[in-house]
Amino acid sequence: MKLQNKTVLLTGASGGIGRTVAKTLARQGAHLLLVGRRTDSLNTLLEELPGQHRAITADISSDEGRQLIATHCQESGGINLLINLAGTLDFSFFEYQSDATIEQIITTNLLSPMLLTRRLIPLLKTREEAAIINVGSTFGSIGHPGFASYCASKFGLRGFSEALCRELADTPIKVFYLAPRATDTSLNSTAVNDLNQALGNKTDSPQRVADALVELVTSNRQQHYMGWPEKLFVRINALFPGIVHSALVKKIPVIRKYTEHQLETK
Ligand SMILES: NC(=O)c1ccc[n+]([C@@H]2O[C@H](COP(=O)([O-])OP(=O)(O)OC[C@H]3O[C@@H](n4cnc5c(N)ncnc54)[C@H](OP(=O)(O)O)[C@@H]3O)[C@@H](O)[C@H]2O)c1
């Protein structure tokens, strides 16, 4: 899909990756509907973008928020592209995570994108060219200690994307799945950044993710896993999970150290 003059709904627009995606899509001539819960940061973003765009202050985890988004999409004459980017993360060992935090992670990262997508499919179907991009994570393919709830949400999003892609194959709607690795945004706490450093995990810039997203939507591929060696580990984990299991289990003491540190500094 070429992005010039296409109408794009972007959730997570006020976040580290979202702001950069918005700027990249605006430069390509797309018309953006920017979703976030913070009106001030959406308005600041609007001022920085070339072209005419709209901000929608809405919580995707509420029915009211999703209805508001759908109404804006209809008023804008429909959308060509839905980008499910909004997300949340909490780095801690599962037994110490509260029920509320677990619910929030699954709701924000999995259930809300599903419900928003279902609501918008009829609108997308009316366009000659339409697509949905779900932004997952390397942790949507590799179960990692310290991230059990986040992994569950992103594994779910990946499964949803694959099934929906096949289900909509005889419609105009394409479904893409993008899996970034660690990216330099405030989603990652100091503890996560310190852990990544200790484990030697590389971190991408938000611009790299935005470029990968644009490349994916203009390609014929269905999915893209970012980063080397992360994409290799994803494949090894799928074929020989025991190898990745052993490697990660050896890292538990380091991972535990950083989660404990995070608890101490909370
Ligand atoms: N950063 C990474 O290392 C990394 C790696 C792989 C994948 N990802 C994925 O990339 C996506 C974007 O991450 P990021 O790094 O840009 O995170 P971020 O900077 O923390 O931004 C998160 C965005 O999600 C929005 N959001 C969260 N809950 C929401 C809700 N209930 N309703 C509406 N909007 C909500 C936030 O908006 P407001 O707070 O303004 O409402 C914000 O715009 C996420 O799905 C994340 O899982 C990130």
The ligand as an SDF file (V2000), in Angstrom:
LIG
                    3D

 48 52  0  0  0  0  0  0  0  0999 V2000
    9.8930    0.1530   23.4880 N   0  0  0  0  0  0  0  0  0  0  0  0
   10.1980   -1.1180   23.2950 C   0  0  0  0  0  0  0  0  0  0  0  0
   11.2540   -1.6020   23.7420 O   0  0  0  0  0  0  0  0  0  0  0  0
    9.2730   -2.0030   22.4940 C   0  0  0  0  0  0  0  0  0  0  0  0
    9.7810   -3.2120   21.9940 C   0  0  0  0  0  0  0  0  0  0  0  0
    8.9260   -4.0500   21.2930 C   0  0  0  0  0  0  0  0  0  0  0  0
    7.5990   -3.7020   21.1020 C   0  0  0  0  0  0  0  0  0  0  0  0
    7.1420   -2.5120   21.5950 N   0  0  0  0  0  0  0  0  0  0  0  0
    5.7150   -2.2050   21.4140 C   0  0  0  0  0  0  0  0  0  0  0  0
    5.5890   -0.9910   20.6980 O   0  0  0  0  0  0  0  0  0  0  0  0
    4.4000   -0.3260   21.1130 C   0  0  0  0  0  0  0  0  0  0  0  0
    4.6970    1.1260   21.4490 C   0  0  0  0  0  0  0  0  0  0  0  0
    5.6370    1.1390   22.5020 O   0  0  0  0  0  0  0  0  0  0  0  0
    6.4400    2.4570   22.9600 P   0  0  0  0  0  0  0  0  0  0  0  0
    7.8040    2.0150   23.2530 O   0  0  0  0  0  0  0  0  0  0  0  0
    6.2050    3.5660   22.0240 O   0  0  0  0  0  0  0  0  0  0  0  0
    5.7120    2.7360   24.3540 O   0  0  0  0  0  0  0  0  0  0  0  0
    5.3730    4.1300   25.0950 P   0  0  0  0  0  0  0  0  0  0  0  0
    6.3470    5.1780   24.7390 O   0  0  0  0  0  0  0  0  0  0  0  0
    5.1890    3.7850   26.5260 O   0  0  0  0  0  0  0  0  0  0  0  0
    3.9580    4.5100   24.4610 O   0  0  0  0  0  0  0  0  0  0  0  0
    2.8200    3.7420   24.7470 C   0  0  0  0  0  0  0  0  0  0  0  0
    1.6490    4.3480   24.0110 C   0  0  0  0  0  0  0  0  0  0  0  0
    0.4840    3.5660   24.2450 O   0  0  0  0  0  0  0  0  0  0  0  0
   -0.5720    4.4390   24.6360 C   0  0  0  0  0  0  0  0  0  0  0  0
   -1.5200    3.7590   25.5080 N   0  0  0  0  0  0  0  0  0  0  0  0
   -1.2430    2.9180   26.5330 C   0  0  0  0  0  0  0  0  0  0  0  0
   -2.3790    2.4920   27.1010 N   0  0  0  0  0  0  0  0  0  0  0  0
   -3.3860    3.0720   26.4170 C   0  0  0  0  0  0  0  0  0  0  0  0
   -4.8050    3.0350   26.5170 C   0  0  0  0  0  0  0  0  0  0  0  0
   -5.4150    2.3010   27.4570 N   0  0  0  0  0  0  0  0  0  0  0  0
   -5.5380    3.7630   25.6470 N   0  0  0  0  0  0  0  0  0  0  0  0
   -4.9420    4.5180   24.7010 C   0  0  0  0  0  0  0  0  0  0  0  0
   -3.6060    4.5870   24.5450 N   0  0  0  0  0  0  0  0  0  0  0  0
   -2.8500    3.8800   25.3950 C   0  0  0  0  0  0  0  0  0  0  0  0
    0.1380    5.5990   25.3470 C   0  0  0  0  0  0  0  0  0  0  0  0
   -0.6810    6.7470   25.2990 O   0  0  0  0  0  0  0  0  0  0  0  0
   -1.0200    7.6790   26.5550 P   0  0  0  0  0  0  0  0  0  0  0  0
   -0.2140    7.2260   27.7180 O   0  0  0  0  0  0  0  0  0  0  0  0
   -0.7260    9.0460   26.0820 O   0  0  0  0  0  0  0  0  0  0  0  0
   -2.4650    7.4210   26.7000 O   0  0  0  0  0  0  0  0  0  0  0  0
    1.3500    5.7800   24.4570 C   0  0  0  0  0  0  0  0  0  0  0  0
    0.9930    6.5320   23.3220 O   0  0  0  0  0  0  0  0  0  0  0  0
    3.8240   -1.1400   22.2820 C   0  0  0  0  0  0  0  0  0  0  0  0
    2.8050   -1.9760   21.8000 O   0  0  0  0  0  0  0  0  0  0  0  0
    5.0110   -1.9710   22.7390 C   0  0  0  0  0  0  0  0  0  0  0  0
    4.6130   -3.1780   23.3360 O   0  0  0  0  0  0  0  0  0  0  0  0
    7.9510   -1.6540   22.2690 C   0  0  0  0  0  0  0  0  0  0  0  0
  1  2  1  0
  2  3  2  0
  2  4  1  0
  4  5  1  0
  4 48  2  0
  5  6  2  0
  6  7  1  0
  7  8  2  0
  8  9  1  0
  8 48  1  0
  9 10  1  0
  9 46  1  0
 10 11  1  0
 11 12  1  0
 11 44  1  0
 12 13  1  0
 13 14  1  0
 14 15  2  0
 14 16  1  0
 14 17  1  0
 17 18  1  0
 18 19  2  0
 18 20  1  0
 18 21  1  0
 21 22  1  0
 22 23  1  0
 23 24  1  0
 23 42  1  0
 24 25  1  0
 25 26  1  0
 25 36  1  0
 26 27  1  0
 26 35  1  0
 27 28  2  0
 28 29  1  0
 29 30  1  0
 29 35  2  0
 30 31  1  0
 30 32  2  0
 32 33  1  0
 33 34  2  0
 34 35  1  0
 36 37  1  0
 36 42  1  0
 37 38  1  0
 38 39  2  0
 38 40  1  0
 38 41  1  0
 42 43  1  0
 44 45  1  0
 44 46  1  0
 46 47  1  0
M  CHG  2   8   1  16  -1
M  END
$$$$
